[in-house]
Amino acid sequence: MKAETAYNVIQALPQQEVERLYKMLNVVSATNTTTKKAQKKSLLSDAEATEFLLRKLRGS
């Protein structure tokens, strides 16, 4: 079976049947796996950004 065919079949199935198919194939479901996304640190807080802009505008 081609990957394209499997993809189309999985897209056509209801979620419950997709989970059942994954169990039959002994594959970990993509919905069960979660990855932690690292939060990006903001470069400046709102207050710091405001102060920076005010200093720049007053200096001009």
matplotlib code that plots the C-alpha trace (Angstrom):
import matplotlib.pyplot as plt

x = [0.0, 1.3, 1.6, -0.8, -3.4, -3.1, -3.3, -6.5, -8.0, -7.1, -8.5, -11.8, -12.3, -14.0, -11.7, -12.8, -11.9, -8.6, -7.7, -8.8, -6.7, -3.6, -4.1, -4.4, -1.2, 0.5, 1.4, 1.4, -1.3, -0.3, -3.1, -1.6, 1.9, 2.5, 5.6, 6.4, 7.1, 9.5, 8.1, 10.1, 11.4, 10.3, 13.2, 11.6, 8.6, 5.9, 7.1, 10.7, 9.7, 7.6, 10.5, 12.9, 10.6, 9.9, 13.7, 14.3, 11.4, 12.4, 16.1, 15.2]
y = [0.0, 3.4, 6.1, 8.3, 5.6, 5.1, 8.8, 9.1, 6.1, 7.6, 11.0, 9.4, 7.5, 8.8, 9.5, 6.4, 4.2, 5.9, 5.1, 1.5, 1.3, 2.6, -0.1, -2.8, -1.6, -1.3, 2.4, 5.2, 7.6, 11.1, 12.5, 10.7, 12.2, 15.6, 17.6, 20.5, 23.7, 26.0, 29.4, 32.1, 34.7, 38.2, 40.5, 43.4, 43.7, 46.1, 48.7, 48.4, 48.8, 51.8, 53.4, 52.7, 54.3, 57.3, 57.9, 57.5, 59.9, 62.5, 62.4, 63.1]
z = [0.0, -0.9, 1.7, -0.3, -0.3, 3.5, 4.1, 2.0, 3.9, 7.3, 6.3, 5.3, 8.6, 11.7, 14.6, 16.5, 13.6, 13.1, 16.7, 16.1, 12.9, 14.8, 17.4, 14.8, 13.1, 16.5, 15.8, 18.3, 17.4, 16.5, 18.7, 21.7, 21.3, 22.6, 22.5, 24.8, 22.9, 24.5, 25.2, 23.7, 26.0, 25.1, 24.5, 26.3, 28.6, 27.6, 30.1, 29.0, 25.3, 26.2, 28.1, 25.2, 22.7, 24.8, 25.3, 21.5, 20.7, 23.2, 22.2, 18.5]

ax = plt.figure().add_subplot(projection="3d")
ax.plot(x, y, z, "-o")
ax.set_aspect("equal")
plt.show()
